[in-house]
Amino acid sequence: MRERIVALVDMDCFFCQVEQRINPELKGKPVAVVQYNKWRGGGIIAVNYEARACGVTRHMRGDEAKEKCPEINLVHVPSINDKADTSRYREAGKEVINVICQFNCAVQRASVDEAFLDLTEAVDKRIGGETQVSADHLPSTHVVGFESQLENKEEGRSEAVQEWLRKSDASSEDDHDYRLVVAAKMVEEMRRAIFTQTGFTCSAGIAHNKILSKLVCGMHKPNQQTVLPISKVPFLYETLPVKKVRLLGGKLGDTLMEKLGINYMSELEKFSEAELCQKFEQRNGQWLYNIARGIDNEEVEARLIPKSIGCCKRFPGKTALKTKQELDHWIQELAVEVCARLDKDYEENCRRPRNLVVQWSVEVGSSNSKTGFLSHFDQPCLARDAMILLCKSISIENNKVKVPIQFLGLSVGKFTEERNKANSIAKFFKPSNASETKVNETIVSDPPVPEVKQEAPLIKTGPMSFFLRNLKKKEPEKNDERVADPQMSVETDEDEKEPVKSDSDKDDEKDKRCQDEEEAEAPCPQCGKSVKILDMSEHLDHHVAQELHKELNQSVTPAIPPQPSTSALPKKRKYTKSKNQSAGGDAKKIRSIQSFFNKK
Ligand code: TTP
């Protein structure tokens, strides 16, 4: 199997750069971005490199930063209703992604300011037409394992790159090294394009998998990139502390060091796969065995939009939330932001979340969460569902919270695309070809309208297929409240793809799969009936079914001969339309069905 080429692009001190672009007077000066909280000058969340040179770090508060660096410019994150408004940073992140997308590679947006890229194909395409790559093409590249003794840093870097190029030319035995050279040139171009089009600098790591590209990205910052040839992995691991590796920074890393008595990644290679599996469970053991050898198979998932949307707020010290009213107030506030972002997300991506997660902590370092099914997407309902989840999990007596809450977060995730639903249904109504629709009659009731161009087969698979099959077979009866669609309620846990989880992480996860899901109820926004939140999705699908059925009847009934039973739609249509008439009728249906889905 050929090795992949994976890059991580990470913006430099991103929030600071965004603020400097808004206020160019700040360029070249020490800057830190501070949370709206006024206590001791607010909490710092981003520090630019000029301020870092003066000893300012992210863990300081604004006042402390001023002491270290009196000329520092502290910029406050904008806030709305006492809540940080980070939209300007998210929008800036999107601009960067748009530039990266011009380079035709799989892009996985990993956070507000970083993205993984799979460059394998793009590099292969380039290699054919690529002219010789020289050190001039790689003005900000460093290569792990190629270091010069020259005192002048820039001269040393350039000399090391030249040596790497000599050893990795197109005719060298290790084809992967030459592909890395081409990738490095491509990433230099990409970073230049990002700077030209957005004004932001970034750094990058280039290796053969995600873990290693992330690891080397941080080695030379800001505005530089680092390449890791496969043959240099043992060299890198020799001095690499275990906890520096992504996914080993937390509990698993601690346990690993403790149980195996190791500090550096190179020491992990001594343990057999069986030993690691026995000590850390099969899945973790295998992953550890592989990563000790520089192997990580996690794919770059082509994903440009976030998996979840959420916001949170801390209530440190005396500000901790102590009453049910306070909780309710802040849940409402957080829900306002989540819903505003959800609406925007819906406009851009036509998708809706299925999961609602409430997170809270009662002391620094602790974290709890509960997950529930999201019934609908307006602020009052989201806040209410979140409050139900939270109140079932914490102790409240006489409206007083037993242990005050110091951190509260709301997020939604497990998105499903509604465009697909609408399209699937639209496709269902669109006769695909003569053999499927048995055209042999003519309808005269509908006036001719312009033809809909889309040609689609009768939908047989996809999330709505079960419902559609049922709709064809059976008209929902008055008391039939639910359209049971297993596909609608099945959820794939994307987090399961993460290769490493400690026992306690897994327990947390289990805990997250809220037991309360089965009990919590909410009124249906369409019929007002009280329905379990877990069943809400199917229940709403039932309304979709009714709506569609009504539409189907309204537009088609005149042409359907009287049916012997009220419960069944004809298996075979005994009517036909002229091509134009058919398309026009369908167009009308498609339009009104789409408008149904677009209702907020
Ligand atoms: P990072 O990529 O962690 O850091 P950075 O971009 O500021 O600096 P570096 O050059 O070292 O990569 O975070 C990206 C942005 O996310 C950061 O500018 C501010 C924001 N952020 C928070 O809001 N809270 C946090 O706890 C962290 C770590 C970052």
Boltz pocket constraint, residues with backbone or C-beta under 6 A from the ligand:
constraints:
  - pocket:
      binder: B
      contacts: [[A, 10], [A, 11], [A, 12], [A, 13], [A, 14], [A, 15], [A, 16], [A, 45], [A, 46], [A, 47], [A, 112], [A, 113], [A, 221], [A, 222]]
      max_distance: 6.0
